[in-house]
Amino acid sequence: MMKRYKCRVCGYIYDPEKGEPRRDTPPGTPFEELKSNWRCPKCNAPLFKFVALTN
């Protein structure tokens, strides 16, 4: 299972197994491979506002 990341601004959780269709991110894309200009689809926060979740 790939690590999920949570936006510290709005609480959105990026799940790499699901991807993010609103940002044209296909399923199976690890957080570490997101483009540097990728933004939270919910609040538009940049990548550095995300923290890794520990299950």
mmCIF file as Biopython writes it, N, C-alpha, C and O atoms, coordinates in Angstrom:
data_model
#
loop_
_atom_site.group_PDB
_atom_site.id
_atom_site.type_symbol
_atom_site.label_atom_id
_atom_site.label_alt_id
_atom_site.label_comp_id
_atom_site.label_asym_id
_atom_site.label_entity_id
_atom_site.label_seq_id
_atom_site.pdbx_PDB_ins_code
_atom_site.Cartn_x
_atom_site.Cartn_y
_atom_site.Cartn_z
_atom_site.occupancy
_atom_site.B_iso_or_equiv
_atom_site.auth_seq_id
_atom_site.auth_asym_id
_atom_site.pdbx_PDB_model_num
ATOM 1   N N  . MET A ? 1  ? 0.839   -1.197 0.000   1.0 0.0 1  A 1 
ATOM 2   C CA . MET A ? 1  ? 0.000   0.000  0.000   1.0 0.0 1  A 1 
ATOM 3   C C  . MET A ? 1  ? 0.877   1.250  0.000   1.0 0.0 1  A 1 
ATOM 4   O O  . MET A ? 1  ? 1.808   1.366  0.796   1.0 0.0 1  A 1 
ATOM 5   N N  . MET A ? 2  ? 0.570   2.176  -0.894  1.0 0.0 2  A 1 
ATOM 6   C CA . MET A ? 2  ? 1.340   3.411  -0.975  1.0 0.0 2  A 1 
ATOM 7   C C  . MET A ? 2  ? 0.916   4.379  0.117   1.0 0.0 2  A 1 
ATOM 8   O O  . MET A ? 2  ? -0.221  4.344  0.588   1.0 0.0 2  A 1 
ATOM 9   N N  . LYS A ? 3  ? 1.834   5.236  0.511   1.0 0.0 3  A 1 
ATOM 10  C CA . LYS A ? 3  ? 1.586   6.197  1.576   1.0 0.0 3  A 1 
ATOM 11  C C  . LYS A ? 3  ? 0.635   7.295  1.111   1.0 0.0 3  A 1 
ATOM 12  O O  . LYS A ? 3  ? 0.773   7.820  0.006   1.0 0.0 3  A 1 
ATOM 13  N N  . ARG A ? 4  ? -0.333  7.638  1.965   1.0 0.0 4  A 1 
ATOM 14  C CA . ARG A ? 4  ? -1.272  8.713  1.679   1.0 0.0 4  A 1 
ATOM 15  C C  . ARG A ? 4  ? -0.784  10.003 2.334   1.0 0.0 4  A 1 
ATOM 16  O O  . ARG A ? 4  ? -0.034  9.973  3.309   1.0 0.0 4  A 1 
ATOM 17  N N  . TYR A ? 5  ? -1.221  11.131 1.783   1.0 0.0 5  A 1 
ATOM 18  C CA . TYR A ? 5  ? -0.805  12.444 2.285   1.0 0.0 5  A 1 
ATOM 19  C C  . TYR A ? 5  ? -2.024  13.312 2.527   1.0 0.0 5  A 1 
ATOM 20  O O  . TYR A ? 5  ? -3.002  13.256 1.781   1.0 0.0 5  A 1 
ATOM 21  N N  . LYS A ? 6  ? -1.954  14.121 3.588   1.0 0.0 6  A 1 
ATOM 22  C CA . LYS A ? 6  ? -3.080  14.970 3.977   1.0 0.0 6  A 1 
ATOM 23  C C  . LYS A ? 6  ? -2.708  16.437 3.839   1.0 0.0 6  A 1 
ATOM 24  O O  . LYS A ? 6  ? -1.623  16.856 4.245   1.0 0.0 6  A 1 
ATOM 25  N N  . CYS A ? 7  ? -3.620  17.214 3.262   1.0 0.0 7  A 1 
ATOM 26  C CA . CYS A ? 7  ? -3.429  18.658 3.146   1.0 0.0 7  A 1 
ATOM 27  C C  . CYS A ? 7  ? -3.643  19.278 4.527   1.0 0.0 7  A 1 
ATOM 28  O O  . CYS A ? 7  ? -4.683  19.075 5.154   1.0 0.0 7  A 1 
ATOM 29  N N  . ARG A ? 8  ? -2.652  20.034 4.989   1.0 0.0 8  A 1 
ATOM 30  C CA . ARG A ? 8  ? -2.759  20.670 6.305   1.0 0.0 8  A 1 
ATOM 31  C C  . ARG A ? 8  ? -3.707  21.865 6.290   1.0 0.0 8  A 1 
ATOM 32  O O  . ARG A ? 8  ? -4.099  22.351 7.351   1.0 0.0 8  A 1 
ATOM 33  N N  . VAL A ? 9  ? -4.076  22.340 5.119   1.0 0.0 9  A 1 
ATOM 34  C CA . VAL A ? 9  ? -4.968  23.493 5.011   1.0 0.0 9  A 1 
ATOM 35  C C  . VAL A ? 9  ? -6.433  23.072 5.121   1.0 0.0 9  A 1 
ATOM 36  O O  . VAL A ? 9  ? -7.185  23.636 5.916   1.0 0.0 9  A 1 
ATOM 37  N N  . CYS A ? 10 ? -6.844  22.070 4.312   1.0 0.0 10 A 1 
ATOM 38  C CA . CYS A ? 10 ? -8.272  21.731 4.257   1.0 0.0 10 A 1 
ATOM 39  C C  . CYS A ? 10 ? -8.605  20.304 4.690   1.0 0.0 10 A 1 
ATOM 40  O O  . CYS A ? 10 ? -9.777  19.975 4.872   1.0 0.0 10 A 1 
ATOM 41  N N  . GLY A ? 11 ? -7.590  19.453 4.856   1.0 0.0 11 A 1 
ATOM 42  C CA . GLY A ? 11 ? -7.852  18.085 5.289   1.0 0.0 11 A 1 
ATOM 43  C C  . GLY A ? 11 ? -8.021  17.075 4.169   1.0 0.0 11 A 1 
ATOM 44  O O  . GLY A ? 11 ? -8.222  15.890 4.435   1.0 0.0 11 A 1 
ATOM 45  N N  . TYR A ? 12 ? -7.943  17.527 2.905   1.0 0.0 12 A 1 
ATOM 46  C CA . TYR A ? 12 ? -8.038  16.607 1.766   1.0 0.0 12 A 1 
ATOM 47  C C  . TYR A ? 12 ? -6.937  15.553 1.871   1.0 0.0 12 A 1 
ATOM 48  O O  . TYR A ? 12 ? -5.805  15.865 2.242   1.0 0.0 12 A 1 
ATOM 49  N N  . ILE A ? 13 ? -7.271  14.308 1.545   1.0 0.0 13 A 1 
ATOM 50  C CA . ILE A ? 13 ? -6.283  13.228 1.583   1.0 0.0 13 A 1 
ATOM 51  C C  . ILE A ? 13 ? -6.010  12.743 0.168   1.0 0.0 13 A 1 
ATOM 52  O O  . ILE A ? 13 ? -6.915  12.312 -0.547  1.0 0.0 13 A 1 
ATOM 53  N N  . TYR A ? 14 ? -4.742  12.823 -0.220  1.0 0.0 14 A 1 
ATOM 54  C CA . TYR A ? 14 ? -4.331  12.291 -1.521  1.0 0.0 14 A 1 
ATOM 55  C C  . TYR A ? 14 ? -4.018  10.814 -1.354  1.0 0.0 14 A 1 
ATOM 56  O O  . TYR A ? 14 ? -3.121  10.438 -0.599  1.0 0.0 14 A 1 
ATOM 57  N N  . ASP A ? 15 ? -4.763  9.986  -2.063  1.0 0.0 15 A 1 
ATOM 58  C CA . ASP A ? 15 ? -4.565  8.539  -2.029  1.0 0.0 15 A 1 
ATOM 59  C C  . ASP A ? 15 ? -3.978  8.132  -3.380  1.0 0.0 15 A 1 
ATOM 60  O O  . ASP A ? 15 ? -4.689  8.144  -4.384  1.0 0.0 15 A 1 
ATOM 61  N N  . PRO A ? 16 ? -2.692  7.771  -3.422  1.0 0.0 16 A 1 
ATOM 62  C CA . PRO A ? 16 ? -2.057  7.448  -4.698  1.0 0.0 16 A 1 
ATOM 63  C C  . PRO A ? 16 ? -2.684  6.262  -5.418  1.0 0.0 16 A 1 
ATOM 64  O O  . PRO A ? 16 ? -2.577  6.156  -6.640  1.0 0.0 16 A 1 
ATOM 65  N N  . GLU A ? 17 ? -3.327  5.383  -4.692  1.0 0.0 17 A 1 
ATOM 66  C CA . GLU A ? 17 ? -3.964  4.234  -5.339  1.0 0.0 17 A 1 
ATOM 67  C C  . GLU A ? 17 ? -5.188  4.666  -6.151  1.0 0.0 17 A 1 
ATOM 68  O O  . GLU A ? 17 ? -5.573  3.987  -7.103  1.0 0.0 17 A 1 
ATOM 69  N N  . LYS A ? 18 ? -5.794  5.789  -5.780  1.0 0.0 18 A 1 
ATOM 70  C CA . LYS A ? 18 ? -6.959  6.309  -6.497  1.0 0.0 18 A 1 
ATOM 71  C C  . LYS A ? 18 ? -6.573  7.378  -7.511  1.0 0.0 18 A 1 
ATOM 72  O O  . LYS A ? 18 ? -7.272  7.569  -8.506  1.0 0.0 18 A 1 
ATOM 73  N N  . GLY A ? 19 ? -5.458  8.082  -7.264  1.0 0.0 19 A 1 
ATOM 74  C CA . GLY A ? 19 ? -5.094  9.200  -8.123  1.0 0.0 19 A 1 
ATOM 75  C C  . GLY A ? 19 ? -6.027  10.379 -7.867  1.0 0.0 19 A 1 
ATOM 76  O O  . GLY A ? 19 ? -6.710  10.428 -6.844  1.0 0.0 19 A 1 
ATOM 77  N N  . GLU A ? 20 ? -6.051  11.318 -8.792  1.0 0.0 20 A 1 
ATOM 78  C CA . GLU A ? 20 ? -6.927  12.486 -8.647  1.0 0.0 20 A 1 
ATOM 79  C C  . GLU A ? 20 ? -7.359  12.972 -10.025 1.0 0.0 20 A 1 
ATOM 80  O O  . GLU A ? 20 ? -6.630  13.713 -10.685 1.0 0.0 20 A 1 
ATOM 81  N N  . PRO A ? 21 ? -8.558  12.546 -10.462 1.0 0.0 21 A 1 
ATOM 82  C CA . PRO A ? 21 ? -9.023  12.922 -11.799 1.0 0.0 21 A 1 
ATOM 83  C C  . PRO A ? 21 ? -9.179  14.427 -11.997 1.0 0.0 21 A 1 
ATOM 84  O O  . PRO A ? 21 ? -9.033  14.916 -13.117 1.0 0.0 21 A 1 
ATOM 85  N N  . ARG A ? 22 ? -9.476  15.174 -10.924 1.0 0.0 22 A 1 
ATOM 86  C CA . ARG A ? 22 ? -9.639  16.628 -11.060 1.0 0.0 22 A 1 
ATOM 87  C C  . ARG A ? 22 ? -8.326  17.306 -11.421 1.0 0.0 22 A 1 
ATOM 88  O O  . ARG A ? 22 ? -8.323  18.430 -11.922 1.0 0.0 22 A 1 
ATOM 89  N N  . ARG A ? 23 ? -7.206  16.624 -11.168 1.0 0.0 23 A 1 
ATOM 90  C CA . ARG A ? 23 ? -5.882  17.173 -11.485 1.0 0.0 23 A 1 
ATOM 91  C C  . ARG A ? 23 ? -5.164  16.307 -12.529 1.0 0.0 23 A 1 
ATOM 92  O O  . ARG A ? 23 ? -3.946  16.390 -12.687 1.0 0.0 23 A 1 
ATOM 93  N N  . ASP A ? 24 ? -5.938  15.476 -13.238 1.0 0.0 24 A 1 
ATOM 94  C CA . ASP A ? 24 ? -5.376  14.584 -14.270 1.0 0.0 24 A 1 
ATOM 95  C C  . ASP A ? 24 ? -4.231  13.717 -13.746 1.0 0.0 24 A 1 
ATOM 96  O O  . ASP A ? 24 ? -3.231  13.502 -14.431 1.0 0.0 24 A 1 
ATOM 97  N N  . THR A ? 25 ? -4.399  13.225 -12.518 1.0 0.0 25 A 1 
ATOM 98  C CA . THR A ? 25 ? -3.404  12.356 -11.900 1.0 0.0 25 A 1 
ATOM 99  C C  . THR A ? 25 ? -3.935  10.929 -11.927 1.0 0.0 25 A 1 
ATOM 100 O O  . THR A ? 25 ? -4.913  10.621 -11.244 1.0 0.0 25 A 1 
ATOM 101 N N  . PRO A ? 26 ? -3.299  10.045 -12.713 1.0 0.0 26 A 1 
ATOM 102 C CA . PRO A ? 26 ? -3.815  8.680  -12.831 1.0 0.0 26 A 1 
ATOM 103 C C  . PRO A ? 26 ? -3.608  7.852  -11.560 1.0 0.0 26 A 1 
ATOM 104 O O  . PRO A ? 26 ? -2.686  8.124  -10.792 1.0 0.0 26 A 1 
ATOM 105 N N  . PRO A ? 27 ? -4.457  6.844  -11.332 1.0 0.0 27 A 1 
ATOM 106 C CA . PRO A ? 27 ? -4.261  5.933  -10.197 1.0 0.0 27 A 1 
ATOM 107 C C  . PRO A ? 27 ? -2.866  5.317  -10.253 1.0 0.0 27 A 1 
ATOM 108 O O  . PRO A ? 27 ? -2.341  5.035  -11.330 1.0 0.0 27 A 1 
ATOM 109 N N  . GLY A ? 28 ? -2.283  5.118  -9.091  1.0 0.0 28 A 1 
ATOM 110 C CA . GLY A ? 28 ? -0.953  4.516  -9.006  1.0 0.0 28 A 1 
ATOM 111 C C  . GLY A ? 28 ? 0.178   5.532  -9.016  1.0 0.0 28 A 1 
ATOM 112 O O  . GLY A ? 28 ? 1.347   5.146  -9.052  1.0 0.0 28 A 1 
ATOM 113 N N  . THR A ? 29 ? -0.144  6.832  -8.985  1.0 0.0 29 A 1 
ATOM 114 C CA . THR A ? 29 ? 0.886   7.874  -8.984  1.0 0.0 29 A 1 
ATOM 115 C C  . THR A ? 29 ? 1.295   8.203  -7.551  1.0 0.0 29 A 1 
ATOM 116 O O  . THR A ? 29 ? 0.504   8.785  -6.809  1.0 0.0 29 A 1 
ATOM 117 N N  . PRO A ? 30 ? 2.523   7.841  -7.142  1.0 0.0 30 A 1 
ATOM 118 C CA . PRO A ? 30 ? 2.973   8.162  -5.785  1.0 0.0 30 A 1 
ATOM 119 C C  . PRO A ? 30 ? 3.062   9.675  -5.581  1.0 0.0 30 A 1 
ATOM 120 O O  . PRO A ? 30 ? 3.323   10.423 -6.524  1.0 0.0 30 A 1 
ATOM 121 N N  . PHE A ? 31 ? 2.845   10.108 -4.363  1.0 0.0 31 A 1 
ATOM 122 C CA . PHE A ? 31 ? 2.913   11.532 -4.035  1.0 0.0 31 A 1 
ATOM 123 C C  . PHE A ? 31 ? 4.249   12.131 -4.465  1.0 0.0 31 A 1 
ATOM 124 O O  . PHE A ? 31 ? 4.304   13.257 -4.959  1.0 0.0 31 A 1 
ATOM 125 N N  . GLU A ? 32 ? 5.325   11.366 -4.273  1.0 0.0 32 A 1 
ATOM 126 C CA . GLU A ? 32 ? 6.661   11.855 -4.588  1.0 0.0 32 A 1 
ATOM 127 C C  . GLU A ? 32 ? 6.857   12.113 -6.094  1.0 0.0 32 A 1 
ATOM 128 O O  . GLU A ? 32 ? 7.794   12.808 -6.488  1.0 0.0 32 A 1 
ATOM 129 N N  . GLU A ? 33 ? 5.988   11.561 -6.912  1.0 0.0 33 A 1 
ATOM 130 C CA . GLU A ? 33 ? 6.110   11.734 -8.361  1.0 0.0 33 A 1 
ATOM 131 C C  . GLU A ? 33 ? 5.161   12.792 -8.931  1.0 0.0 33 A 1 
ATOM 132 O O  . GLU A ? 33 ? 5.103   12.992 -10.144 1.0 0.0 33 A 1 
ATOM 133 N N  . LEU A ? 34 ? 4.419   13.467 -8.048  1.0 0.0 34 A 1 
ATOM 134 C CA . LEU A ? 34 ? 3.549   14.542 -8.522  1.0 0.0 34 A 1 
ATOM 135 C C  . LEU A ? 34 ? 4.411   15.701 -9.014  1.0 0.0 34 A 1 
ATOM 136 O O  . LEU A ? 34 ? 5.492   15.949 -8.480  1.0 0.0 34 A 1 
ATOM 137 N N  . LYS A ? 35 ? 3.931   16.401 -10.026 1.0 0.0 35 A 1 
ATOM 138 C CA . LYS A ? 35 ? 4.677   17.551 -10.544 1.0 0.0 35 A 1 
ATOM 139 C C  . LYS A ? 35 ? 4.762   18.634 -9.484  1.0 0.0 35 A 1 
ATOM 140 O O  . LYS A ? 35 ? 3.864   18.760 -8.652  1.0 0.0 35 A 1 
ATOM 141 N N  . SER A ? 36 ? 5.825   19.413 -9.506  1.0 0.0 36 A 1 
ATOM 142 C CA . SER A ? 36 ? 6.049   20.429 -8.477  1.0 0.0 36 A 1 
ATOM 143 C C  . SER A ? 36 ? 4.956   21.494 -8.446  1.0 0.0 36 A 1 
ATOM 144 O O  . SER A ? 36 ? 4.778   22.162 -7.427  1.0 0.0 36 A 1 
ATOM 145 N N  . ASN A ? 37 ? 4.224   21.661 -9.542  1.0 0.0 37 A 1 
ATOM 146 C CA . ASN A ? 37 ? 3.158   22.666 -9.556  1.0 0.0 37 A 1 
ATOM 147 C C  . ASN A ? 37 ? 1.779   22.057 -9.255  1.0 0.0 37 A 1 
ATOM 148 O O  . ASN A ? 37 ? 0.761   22.735 -9.394  1.0 0.0 37 A 1 
ATOM 149 N N  . TRP A ? 38 ? 1.743   20.785 -8.844  1.0 0.0 38 A 1 
ATOM 150 C CA . TRP A ? 38 ? 0.485   20.126 -8.483  1.0 0.0 38 A 1 
ATOM 151 C C  . TRP A ? 38 ? -0.109  20.841 -7.273  1.0 0.0 38 A 1 
ATOM 152 O O  . TRP A ? 38 ? 0.625   21.247 -6.371  1.0 0.0 38 A 1 
ATOM 153 N N  . ARG A ? 39 ? -1.414  20.996 -7.248  1.0 0.0 39 A 1 
ATOM 154 C CA . ARG A ? 39 ? -2.096  21.685 -6.148  1.0 0.0 39 A 1 
ATOM 155 C C  . ARG A ? 39 ? -3.218  20.820 -5.588  1.0 0.0 39 A 1 
ATOM 156 O O  . ARG A ? 39 ? -3.746  19.945 -6.274  1.0 0.0 39 A 1 
ATOM 157 N N  . CYS A ? 40 ? -3.568  21.071 -4.356  1.0 0.0 40 A 1 
ATOM 158 C CA . CYS A ? 40 ? -4.696  20.383 -3.731  1.0 0.0 40 A 1 
ATOM 159 C C  . CYS A ? 40 ? -5.955  20.673 -4.554  1.0 0.0 40 A 1 
ATOM 160 O O  . CYS A ? 40 ? -6.251  21.833 -4.839  1.0 0.0 40 A 1 
ATOM 161 N N  . PRO A ? 41 ? -6.698  19.627 -4.938  1.0 0.0 41 A 1 
ATOM 162 C CA . PRO A ? 41 ? -7.900  19.852 -5.741  1.0 0.0 41 A 1 
ATOM 163 C C  . PRO A ? 41 ? -9.036  20.498 -4.963  1.0 0.0 41 A 1 
ATOM 164 O O  . PRO A ? 41 ? -9.993  20.996 -5.555  1.0 0.0 41 A 1 
ATOM 165 N N  . LYS A ? 42 ? -8.935  20.494 -3.654  1.0 0.0 42 A 1 
ATOM 166 C CA . LYS A ? 42 ? -10.006 21.049 -2.825  1.0 0.0 42 A 1 
ATOM 167 C C  . LYS A ? 42 ? -9.768  22.525 -2.484  1.0 0.0 42 A 1 
ATOM 168 O O  . LYS A ? 42 ? -10.697 23.330 -2.554  1.0 0.0 42 A 1 
ATOM 169 N N  . CYS A ? 43 ? -8.530  22.885 -2.115  1.0 0.0 43 A 1 
ATOM 170 C CA . CYS A ? 43 ? -8.267  24.263 -1.665  1.0 0.0 43 A 1 
ATOM 171 C C  . CYS A ? 43 ? -7.133  24.951 -2.424  1.0 0.0 43 A 1 
ATOM 172 O O  . CYS A ? 43 ? -6.829  26.114 -2.160  1.0 0.0 43 A 1 
ATOM 173 N N  . ASN A ? 44 ? -6.510  24.244 -3.361  1.0 0.0 44 A 1 
ATOM 174 C CA . ASN A ? 44 ? -5.439  24.784 -4.202  1.0 0.0 44 A 1 
ATOM 175 C C  . ASN A ? 44 ? -4.117  25.010 -3.449  1.0 0.0 44 A 1 
ATOM 176 O O  . ASN A ? 44 ? -3.276  25.782 -3.908  1.0 0.0 44 A 1 
ATOM 177 N N  . ALA A ? 45 ? -3.929  24.356 -2.317  1.0 0.0 45 A 1 
ATOM 178 C CA . ALA A ? 45 ? -2.676  24.488 -1.563  1.0 0.0 45 A 1 
ATOM 179 C C  . ALA A ? 45 ? -1.544  23.773 -2.308  1.0 0.0 45 A 1 
ATOM 180 O O  . ALA A ? 45 ? -1.786  22.766 -2.974  1.0 0.0 45 A 1 
ATOM 181 N N  . PRO A ? 46 ? -0.308  24.285 -2.203  1.0 0.0 46 A 1 
ATOM 182 C CA . PRO A ? 46 ? 0.839   23.644 -2.859  1.0 0.0 46 A 1 
ATOM 183 C C  . PRO A ? 46 ? 1.269   22.368 -2.140  1.0 0.0 46 A 1 
ATOM 184 O O  . PRO A ? 46 ? 0.828   22.092 -1.024  1.0 0.0 46 A 1 
ATOM 185 N N  . LEU A ? 47 ? 2.130   21.601 -2.791  1.0 0.0 47 A 1 
ATOM 186 C CA . LEU A ? 47 ? 2.578   20.305 -2.251  1.0 0.0 47 A 1 
ATOM 187 C C  . LEU A ? 47 ? 3.176   20.387 -0.856  1.0 0.0 47 A 1 
ATOM 188 O O  . LEU A ? 47 ? 2.979   19.483 -0.044  1.0 0.0 47 A 1 
ATOM 189 N N  . PHE A ? 48 ? 3.910   21.469 -0.568  1.0 0.0 48 A 1 
ATOM 190 C CA . PHE A ? 48 ? 4.578   21.531 0.744   1.0 0.0 48 A 1 
ATOM 191 C C  . PHE A ? 48 ? 3.621   21.661 1.905   1.0 0.0 48 A 1 
ATOM 192 O O  . PHE A ? 48 ? 4.036   21.574 3.061   1.0 0.0 48 A 1 
ATOM 193 N N  . LYS A ? 49 ? 2.348   21.867 1.620   1.0 0.0 49 A 1 
ATOM 194 C CA . LYS A ? 49 ? 1.334   21.945 2.681   1.0 0.0 49 A 1 
ATOM 195 C C  . LYS A ? 49 ? 0.785   20.563 3.044   1.0 0.0 49 A 1 
ATOM 196 O O  . LYS A ? 49 ? -0.103  20.454 3.889   1.0 0.0 49 A 1 
ATOM 197 N N  . PHE A ? 50 ? 1.305   19.509 2.412   1.0 0.0 50 A 1 
ATOM 198 C CA . PHE A ? 50 ? 0.864   18.142 2.687   1.0 0.0 50 A 1 
ATOM 199 C C  . PHE A ? 50 ? 1.808   17.435 3.647   1.0 0.0 50 A 1 
ATOM 200 O O  . PHE A ? 50 ? 3.015   17.673 3.635   1.0 0.0 50 A 1 
ATOM 201 N N  . VAL A ? 51 ? 1.256   16.578 4.466   1.0 0.0 51 A 1 
ATOM 202 C CA . VAL A ? 51 ? 2.050   15.757 5.379   1.0 0.0 51 A 1 
ATOM 203 C C  . VAL A ? 51 ? 1.693   14.289 5.177   1.0 0.0 51 A 1 
ATOM 204 O O  . VAL A ? 51 ? 0.547   13.953 4.878   1.0 0.0 51 A 1 
ATOM 205 N N  . ALA A ? 52 ? 2.672   13.434 5.342   1.0 0.0 52 A 1 
ATOM 206 C CA . ALA A ? 52 ? 2.458   11.990 5.194   1.0 0.0 52 A 1 
ATOM 207 C C  . ALA A ? 52 ? 1.617   11.473 6.353   1.0 0.0 52 A 1 
ATOM 208 O O  . ALA A ? 52 ? 1.806   11.876 7.500   1.0 0.0 52 A 1 
ATOM 209 N N  . LEU A ? 53 ? 0.692   10.579 6.041   1.0 0.0 53 A 1 
ATOM 210 C CA . LEU A ? 53 ? -0.131  9.957  7.075   1.0 0.0 53 A 1 
ATOM 211 C C  . LEU A ? 53 ? 0.502   8.638  7.491   1.0 0.0 53 A 1 
ATOM 212 O O  . LEU A ? 53 ? 1.014   7.885  6.662   1.0 0.0 53 A 1 
ATOM 213 N N  . THR A ? 54 ? 0.456   8.379  8.781   1.0 0.0 54 A 1 
ATOM 214 C CA . THR A ? 54 ? 0.873   7.078  9.270   1.0 0.0 54 A 1 
ATOM 215 C C  . THR A ? 54 ? -0.401  6.329  9.619   1.0 0.0 54 A 1 
ATOM 216 O O  . THR A ? 54 ? -1.188  6.755  10.465  1.0 0.0 54 A 1 
ATOM 217 N N  . ASN A ? 55 ? -0.581  5.210  8.950   1.0 0.0 55 A 1 
ATOM 218 C CA . ASN A ? 55 ? -1.842  4.469  9.120   1.0 0.0 55 A 1 
ATOM 219 C C  . ASN A ? 55 ? -1.997  4.114  10.528  1.0 0.0 55 A 1 
ATOM 220 O O  . ASN A ? 55 ? -2.988  3.487  10.901  1.0 0.0 55 A 1 
#
